[in-house]
Amino acid sequence: MSDLTSWIGEARWFGGKGREWTLASVRRVGEVPGAPEGRRVAIELAELSFPSTDPGQAAETELYQLPLAFYSEPQERLSHALIGEWDDDELGRAHVYDALHDRESMALWLAAFAAPPTSTERGQLDFHRLPGHELDLEAHSTLFSGEQSNSSVAFGEDSLMKVFRKVTPGVNPDIAIHQVLTEAGSTHVASLYGWLDLVDEDTNTTIQLAMLQQFLRTASDGWDLALASVRNLFAEADLHADEVGGDFAGEAARLGVALAEVHADLAAHFPVEQRDAAEIGDLAGAMEQRLDAALDVVPDLAAHADRLRETYARLRDLDAVEVQQVHGDLHLGQTLRTVKGWKIVDFEGEPAKPLAERLRPDSVWRDVAGMIRSFDYAPRVVALTGAGHDSGAEADQLAYRAGEWSARNRAAFLDAYTAKRGEDLGAAARTLLDAYLADKVVYEAVYEARNRPGWLSIPLAALGETS
């Protein structure tokens, strides 16, 4: 247990850093079939306990998925992925590795997706497969190193497997939404090829563990493209945003169309509901509570608090709001530009929210607000982090040009989105969008104050502009 505790605590995907915790239990929930003699490829669930600071409350628990490879002999090629050594009921003293680093173990995972077994010798791992794509079983696996909350493994240039590390019983929205959009023929997502469920007999629930999808190897990250456009603008001192070669407005407009089409597909295949005045009031109240909490973290918000509360209060003038399945955590970093257009990725919703809340229908204007804020962030990040821009006059000029780039691309995105939906941005939609934008800025201010104090000026600048 000590080996696992150390490994979990140091893992990039572990979300409990900085908190006191203990490893309460570890249990094997299934094995991937086909392992040869002297090897086992298993999935284990680790239950972590986080003691409450309130003596009257029980400890909080979280479940993490651990894909492990057990070998009877040490594997020098996997020395970098060694977790430890402990006794196994079949192998005796086993050398245990993170299976996602092991190409031989990943080949067994891929084979199970290609031909889902009807049962496994141990546990109830249920591999699902959508028709229409033949997997390349000869492709070598490569574990991506940059992710935080999950782990992704590419199989050559053919497919990509996302392994959910922190898991919760129930439907994972990333899988559910990708399945619906894939089956609907959407061109704005990476096609879903399959997914892995655990039928957990201990709790009589289903936990979704992984998804296999199209690998968009040649795609460009939307955030990186936006930053490159800003740098092109800043390099041309005498040109405006619509005059430089790297003008992004066309891409922003195409992204607005893509989001509108995704929202339309989601509305056609998931429930669309109406929130009444009381529920809208609850939404306003929740935003007000987040502001109250944020004031303790970011005192600079106090100068804008009255105006923010007025923005939230206008929600109470609305009689009804239509809600549906949305992305829930949309920004430029959740988009990919391919030769066939924009793709939207990672439909898990805001990772910090409970699963039940992430599955709830919401207004499409939450997604729109997230993207608009991302268009504001990109130029201001370049202005803040660019070298050699320390003089006051040059900083002022960069701030002006950042605002110009942001305004142009926000407008292009929003105009294209509303045009594709076939509706103008009416008073009710404007009220919703303003409230979601304000709520997002407050969230950003808290995040930057806690994680990147040097960037706190970005959300605060947005509040200053609307004063």
N, C-alpha and C positions, 0 to 999 in steps of 0.2 A: 504493500500500500504506500510506503514512503516513496518508492520510485515513481509511482503514478502521481502522487501528490506533487512532487517536484516538477514532473513533466507538465502536468496540467497548469500549474501556477506560472510557468514560463512560456506557455504557448501563446502565439499571437491571437488565437481565436478565443482565448479565455476572457470572459467579460467581467470577471470579479476582481480584477487587479485593484489593489488599494483597499480592499475590504477584508475583514477577518473571515476565514472560512475553514471548514474541515471536510475531508472526504468521508462521507457517512457510509457509503456502500458502493460496491461495484458488482454487477451481475452480467453474465453472458446471456444475450438474448437471441443469438443465432450464429450460424456459420455459413460462409459462402461455400457452395459445393465444389467439388473437383480438386481439392488440394491433395497432392501426392503424399506418400508416406514420409513421415518426419516433418510435416508442416501442417499448420492449421491457420485458417484465415477467419477471424471471428469479429463480431461486433459486440461490444460491451457498453453498458450504460453506467455512467458514474453519477451518483447522487451527491450533490454538494450542499452543505448546510451553512447558512449565513446567520449567525446569531443576531437577534433583534437588539437594538439599543434600548428598547422599551421592555422592562422586566415583565410586563403583563402580556407581551405578545410572543407567540411561538416563533421559532427560527424559520427563516425563509429557505426553501429548497429549490434547486435547479438541477436539470438533467443535461448531461453532456454525452454525446456519442463518441465512442472511442473505437475506430476501426484498427484492429491489431493483427499483426502477423507473428505467429509462434513458430520457431524453428528449434529442432533438437540440437542443431549445431550452429555455432556463431557464423554470421554472414558478414564478411569483411566489407562487401560492397554496400552494406546498410549500416555501417558503424555510426554514421552521422544521424541515423534515425533510431538508434537503440534507446529503449525506455528503461529496461532493466532485465533481471533474471528472476524467475520464480517458478514454483512447481506447477506442472500441468498434469491433469489426470491421465492423459494418454502419452505425452512426450517425456514425462519426468521433468527434470530440470530444463526449462525452456528459455530460450533467448527471445525476448519480446521486442518488436519493432512497431513503429507507426506504419501501418499498412499502406498508407497513401504514398509513401516514398518508395514502395516496393513494386517494381514493374510486374513481377510474377504474380503478386496478389491482385494487382489491378487488372491483369489479364483475366483472372477468374471472375472478378466483378463484371467486366465487360461481357464475358461469355454468358453470364447469368442473365444479363439484360437481353442479349441476342436471342437466347432460347430459355425463357423463364422456366425454372424447375417447378413442377407441380407441388413439391414438398421438399423440405430439407431434413437432413438427419437430426439436426438439433435446432430448436427454436422455430419461429414462424416468420422467416424473412420472405416477403412476397414481392418478387420482381414483376413489374408491369411493363408492357411494351406496346407502343402505338405503331400501327402498320405504316408502310410507305417509304421507309429508308432502310437500306441494308448496311449494317454496321461493319466497319473495317476491323476485323478481329486480329489482324496482324499489326495494328498500329501500336506503337510504344506509348506508354503513359508518361506525362510530365506534370509534376505538381507545381502549381503556381505559388509564388512566395509572398505576394504583396497583400493578400486579403487579411481582413481583420476578424470578422465574426463567423465566417464559414471557410471551407477549403474547397478548391476547385482543381480538378485533374483533367488535362487535355489528353485525348487519344489521337496522336498524330495531328492531322488537319481535319479530322472527320467529326469528332464529337467532343463534348465537354461535360464532365460530371461535376455537379455541385453537391458537396456533402455538408449537410446541416450539422453544425457542432452542438449548439444549444438547441435542444428539442423539447417540444411540448405536445402532449396528446391532442389529436384533432387534425383538421385540414390545414395544410400549409398553403397560404394564398399564392405563393410563387408557382407551385405545381398546379393548383386548381385553375389559375388564370392562364398559364401557359397552355394547359390542355385545351381549354375552351377556345383560345385564340388560334391555336394550331389547327384544331378541327374546323374552325370557321374560315380557315385559309388566310388569316391576317398576314400581311407582308411586313408588319412592323415589330415582330418579335422573332427571336431565334426559335425554330421549331422544336417542340418537345418530342423526344424519342422514347422516353420511358421514365419510370420512377420506382423507388424502393420504399415499401411500407414494412413496418413491424407490427404484427398482431401480438400485442403484449398480453399474455395470459395472466400475468400477475395483477394487472390493473383493468383487464377487460377493455382495453382501448387500442386504437390504432395510432401509431406514431410514424410520421413520414420522415424518412432518413436521408434521401438523396434524390436527385433528378438528373437525367441524362438528356442533353439537348444539342442542337446544331452548334458547331464551333465556328464562330465568325472570325476566323484567323486574321483576315486582311482588313478588318474593320478598324476605324479610327475612333478614339475616345472623344466624345463631344466636348468635354471640358478642355482637353488638350487642343482641339481645333479652335475653340473660342479664345484660349490664351494666345495661340499663334496669330489669330486675327488682330487681337489687341496689340501685340508686339509690332505687327506690320504698321498699324496706325501710328503708334508712338515713334516709330522710326522715320515717319514722313512728317516733318514738322509743319509743312505748309499745306497739307491736304486734310480734308475732312473725312469722316468715317465712310461716306458714300463714294469717295474718290480713290481710295487705296485699293490695290489689287487683292488684298485679303479681306475685303468687305464681307461680313458674315450675315447680312440681313436676308439674303436669299435662302441660306441654310436655316436661319431662324424661322422664316416663313414656312419652309418645308417641314420643319419640326412641329410647327403649330398645326399643320394639316395632318401629320402623322398622329399627333395626340388626339385630335378631334375624331379621327377614324378609329383609333383604339377605344376611345370612350364610347363611340357608337356601337362597336362590336360588344363591349362589355354590357352596355344597356340592353342589347338584344338577347344576351344569354344569361345574365344574372338579374335578380329582382331589382326593380326600380320602385322606390318608396317615396312617400311624402312625410316630411317632418312638420308637425304642427307648430303653432306659436309657442306652446309651452316647451317643446323640445328645442326650438331655436333659442328660447330664453336660456335653457340649460347650456347650450353651446356658448352663448355670450358669457354666462357665468363662469364656465370653465376657462375661457380666455382671460377673464378678469382675475381669476385665481392664479393663473400662471404668471400674470403680470405682478401680482402682489408678491409671489414667491421670488420672482426675478429681481425685484427692487432690493432685496436683501443681498443679492449677489452682485448686482450692477447698479450702484447708487446713481450713476449718470442717467439712468432711465427716468429718474424722478422728474427731470425737467420736461419730459414728454408724456408723463403718466396721465394727466388730465385729457390730453388729446387722444391718447390711445383708448382710454375708457369711453370717450365719446364715440369713437369708431366702433367699438364693441357694442355699445348701447344701441346703435342704429339697427343692429340685427333684430332687436325686439320690435321694430316697426314692421317686420315681415310677417305675413300671415301663414305662409307655407313655403317649404324649400324641398325641391326634388333631390333625392340622393340615390346613389348607385355604387357599384363596385368601381373603385378607382385604384391608381397606383399607390398613393399614400405617402410616398417619400421621393417625389420626383425632383430631379435637378440634372444639370448637364452631365454630371458624372454617371448618371443612370441611362445614358444614351450612347449609341454607337452609330457612326456614319459608314455605310457600306456602299459599294458601287450600285446597289439597287435601292438606295435610300436609307432613311433613318430607322434604326431599331431601338426599342425601349426595353430595358432589362431590369431584373431584380424587382419583382412584384411582391416582395415580402412585406412591404410597408415599413413604417418607422420601427427599427429593431428594438428600441427601448420600450415600446408599448406592449402590453399583454396581447397574446394571440387573439383572444376574443375581440378586443378593441380593433385590432388590425383587420379583422374580417368584417367589421361593421360597414355598411354602405356609408358613403360620405358625398359631399358636393364635389363636382368636377372642378370647382374653382379652387379647391385645395391644391390640386395638381398644377393648375395654371399659376397659382401664386408661387409654388415652389420653383417653377421654371423661370418666372419673372425675376425672382430673387437671385437665381443663379446667373442670369444675364447681368445683374448689377454687381455681383461678386467678381466675375472674371476680370473686368478692366481694373477694378480697384486692387485686386491681388497683384496684378502686374505692376501697377503704380507703386504699391507698397514694397514689393520685393525686388524691383529692378535696380540694378547697380548704377551708381553715378547720378542719382536724382535727388541730391540732398539740398540743393539751394532752394530758398523759398520761392523764387519766381518760377523755377522749373517745376517744383512740386505743385504749385498752383496751376500751371499749364497742363500738367499731367492729370490733375484732378478734373479740370474742365474737359479734357479730351476723353477721360474715362466716363464722365457723365454723358457726353455726346454718344459714345459707342453704346453705352447701356440703354439710353433712351431710344436710339434707332432700332436696336435689336429687340427690345421689349415690345415696341410698337409693331414691328414686322411679325413677331410671333403671335401677339394677341390679335392683330387684325386678321391674320390667316386662320387662326383657330376659330374665331367667331364667324368668319365668312364660310368656313367649311361646315360649321354647325347650322348655317343658314339663319343666324339671328344676330341682332345688334347687341352690344353690351348695354342692356337696359339698367334701370335704376336698381332693381333688386339684385341683379348680377353684380353690379358695381359695389353695392353694399357688402355682399358676400366676399367679393374679391378683396376689397379694402380690409375687411376684418381678418381674412386669412393672411394677407400680406403683413398686417400689423402683428399678428400672432407669430408668424414666422420670424420677423425681425427680433421680437423679444426672445424667442428660442435661440436665435443666432447670437444675440448679445450674451446670454448666459453661457452658451457653449464656448464662445471666444474668451470670455473672462476666465473660464476654468481651464481652458486648454491652450489657447493662443492669444494671450493678452495683447500682443502686438497687432492683432487684426481686429480688435474691438472697435476701432474707428470705422470699420466698414458698415456694420449695422447701425451704429450711431449716426453716421453720415446720412443714411437713408431716412432716418427720423428727422434730421435737421433739414433735409430738402423739402419735406412735406409740411414743415412748420408754417 
